Amino acid sequence: MEALEALLGRSSAAKLAEPAPQGEVRERIFRAALRAPDHARLRPWRFLVVEAEDRSHLGEALARAMQARDPQTDPAALAKVRANPLRAPLVLLLVARISEHPKVPALEQQFSVACAAQCVLLAAHAEGFGGIWRSGAITYSPELHAELGLAPDEQMLGFLYLGTPLAVVPRPGPDPSVQEHFRVWPAH
């Protein structure tokens, strides 16, 4: 797939099934993440790869974190969060490892991780797979960070779900207008 075709054609795929990217295809998708913009070459991204039965273990960790955060959590909410990692055959946890740097603030390092995630989604699409980025309040909680064993300089930024799209769903409505989002500055 040509680069512009991938950029203009990618959309999030909420329904994903087996197979997940494997072998050389997976390697290319992962390598694409490493080409994200990275001021000062800090390499702030970390991807925790979760698949097979480990997705259930992740679901349990999510539920424990949610319950530790709020012991009165509704059992239905706990069941839902336990099932979340089973939405796709491959889940990548997006982790930013933030370094103290005089020229690269933490926010810019988080942006770099976000760019790496977009590179994964675009590469997966170009390889014929689908994906979606998900998060939620539990994503950013210290309770989940502890469950995952993250270091003090690491932060969760979200979950990438990857697999084979069950259905190709066109983007709803018309494409956004370029003129609405790009303006010449200063206005004359």
C-alpha positions as CSV (number, residue, x, y, z in Angstrom):
1,M,0.0,0.0,0.0
2,E,1.3,3.5,-0.9
3,A,2.0,5.8,2.0
4,L,-0.6,8.4,1.2
5,E,-3.2,5.7,0.6
6,A,-2.5,4.3,4.1
7,L,-2.6,7.8,5.6
8,L,-5.9,8.8,3.9
9,G,-7.6,5.4,4.3
10,R,-6.8,4.4,7.9
11,S,-9.6,4.5,10.4
12,S,-10.1,2.8,13.7
13,A,-11.4,-0.7,13.7
14,A,-13.4,-1.4,16.9
15,K,-14.1,-5.1,16.0
16,L,-10.9,-7.2,15.7
17,A,-10.3,-10.9,15.5
18,E,-7.5,-13.4,14.8
19,P,-5.1,-13.4,13.2
20,A,-2.9,-10.7,14.7
21,P,0.2,-9.6,12.8
22,Q,3.0,-12.2,13.1
23,G,6.5,-12.8,12.0
24,E,8.1,-10.4,9.5
25,V,4.9,-8.4,9.2
26,R,4.8,-7.8,13.0
27,E,8.5,-6.9,12.9
28,R,7.8,-4.2,10.2
29,I,4.9,-2.8,12.1
30,F,6.9,-2.6,15.3
31,R,9.9,-1.1,13.4
32,A,7.6,1.6,12.1
33,A,7.0,2.8,15.6
34,L,10.7,3.4,16.1
35,R,10.6,6.0,13.2
36,A,8.4,8.5,15.2
37,P,9.7,12.0,15.7
38,D,12.0,11.9,18.7
39,H,13.6,15.2,19.8
40,A,17.1,14.5,21.2
41,R,16.7,10.8,20.4
42,L,15.4,10.1,23.9
43,R,13.5,7.0,22.7
44,P,10.7,7.6,25.3
45,W,8.5,4.9,24.0
46,R,7.9,1.5,25.5
47,F,5.4,-1.0,24.2
48,L,4.3,-3.9,26.5
49,V,3.2,-6.7,24.1
50,V,0.2,-8.7,25.4
51,E,-1.3,-11.7,23.6
52,A,-2.8,-15.1,24.0
53,E,-3.7,-16.0,27.6
54,D,-1.7,-13.1,28.9
55,R,-4.6,-10.9,27.8
56,S,-6.7,-12.5,30.6
57,H,-3.9,-11.7,33.1
58,L,-4.0,-8.1,31.9
59,G,-7.8,-8.0,32.4
60,E,-7.3,-9.2,36.0
61,A,-4.6,-6.6,36.6
62,L,-7.0,-3.9,35.3
63,A,-9.8,-5.1,37.6
64,R,-7.5,-5.2,40.6
65,A,-6.3,-1.7,39.8
66,M,-9.9,-0.5,39.4
67,Q,-10.9,-2.1,42.7
68,A,-7.9,-0.7,44.6
69,R,-8.8,2.7,43.3
70,D,-12.4,2.4,44.3
71,P,-13.3,-0.6,46.5
72,Q,-17.0,0.0,45.8
73,T,-16.6,-0.5,42.1
74,D,-19.7,-2.1,40.6
75,P,-19.1,-5.8,39.7
76,A,-20.4,-5.2,36.2
77,A,-17.7,-2.5,35.7
78,L,-15.1,-5.0,36.9
79,A,-16.3,-7.7,34.5
80,K,-16.2,-5.2,31.7
81,V,-12.6,-4.1,32.4
82,R,-11.5,-7.7,32.7
83,A,-12.9,-8.4,29.3
84,N,-11.3,-5.3,27.6
85,P,-8.0,-7.0,26.6
86,L,-9.9,-9.8,24.9
87,R,-11.2,-7.3,22.3
88,A,-8.3,-8.1,20.0
89,P,-5.7,-10.9,19.6
90,L,-2.8,-8.4,20.2
91,V,-2.7,-5.6,22.7
92,L,0.1,-3.1,23.0
93,L,0.4,-1.0,26.2
94,L,1.7,2.4,25.4
95,V,4.2,3.5,28.0
96,A,6.2,6.8,28.0
97,R,9.5,6.7,29.8
98,I,10.1,10.3,30.7
99,S,13.6,11.6,31.0
100,E,14.7,14.9,32.5
101,H,16.0,17.0,29.6
102,P,16.7,20.7,29.4
103,K,15.3,21.0,25.8
104,V,12.7,18.3,25.7
105,P,9.8,18.7,28.2
106,A,7.8,15.7,29.4
107,L,4.8,16.7,27.2
108,E,7.0,16.5,24.0
109,Q,8.2,13.1,25.1
110,Q,4.5,12.0,25.5
111,F,3.8,13.4,22.0
112,S,6.7,11.2,20.6
113,V,5.0,8.1,22.1
114,A,1.7,9.2,20.5
115,C,3.4,9.5,17.2
116,A,5.0,6.1,17.6
117,A,1.5,4.7,18.3
118,Q,0.1,6.3,15.1
119,C,3.0,4.8,13.2
120,V,2.0,1.4,14.5
121,L,-1.7,2.0,13.5
122,L,-0.7,3.2,10.0
123,A,1.8,0.3,9.5
124,A,-0.8,-2.2,10.6
125,H,-3.3,-0.8,8.2
126,A,-0.8,-0.8,5.4
127,E,-0.1,-4.5,6.1
128,G,-3.9,-5.3,6.0
129,F,-4.6,-5.3,9.7
130,G,-6.7,-3.1,11.8
131,G,-6.3,-1.3,15.1
132,I,-7.7,1.1,17.6
133,W,-6.3,3.2,20.4
134,R,-8.3,3.0,23.7
135,S,-7.8,4.5,27.1
136,G,-9.9,5.4,30.1
137,A,-9.4,6.8,33.6
138,I,-7.8,3.6,34.8
139,T,-5.1,4.0,32.2
140,Y,-3.5,6.9,34.0
141,S,-4.0,5.6,37.6
142,P,-1.1,4.9,39.9
143,E,-2.9,1.6,40.8
144,L,-2.6,0.3,37.3
145,H,1.0,1.6,37.0
146,A,1.8,-0.5,40.2
147,E,0.0,-3.6,38.7
148,L,2.1,-3.3,35.6
149,G,5.4,-2.8,37.5
150,L,6.1,0.6,35.8
151,A,9.1,2.5,37.0
152,P,8.5,6.0,38.6
153,D,9.7,7.7,35.3
154,E,7.1,5.7,33.3
155,Q,3.5,6.5,32.5
156,M,0.7,4.6,30.7
157,L,-0.7,6.5,27.7
158,G,-3.2,4.0,26.3
159,F,-3.8,0.6,24.7
160,L,-3.4,-0.3,21.0
161,Y,-5.7,-3.2,20.0
162,L,-4.5,-4.9,16.8
163,G,-5.9,-7.7,14.7
164,T,-8.0,-8.5,11.7
165,P,-10.9,-6.2,11.2
166,L,-14.2,-8.1,11.3
167,A,-15.8,-5.5,9.1
168,V,-14.6,-2.5,7.2
169,V,-16.7,0.4,8.4
170,P,-16.5,3.6,6.4
171,R,-15.8,6.8,8.3
172,P,-19.1,8.4,9.3
173,G,-20.0,11.5,7.5
174,P,-18.0,13.6,5.2
175,D,-14.2,14.0,5.6
176,P,-13.3,17.1,7.5
177,S,-12.6,20.2,5.4
178,V,-9.0,21.1,5.1
179,Q,-10.0,24.8,5.1
180,E,-11.7,24.4,8.5
181,H,-8.4,23.2,10.1
182,F,-5.7,25.0,8.2
183,R,-5.5,28.8,8.1
184,V,-2.8,31.2,6.8
185,W,-1.2,33.2,9.5
186,P,-1.3,36.1,9.9
187,A,-4.7,36.7,8.4
188,H,-4.7,39.6,6.0
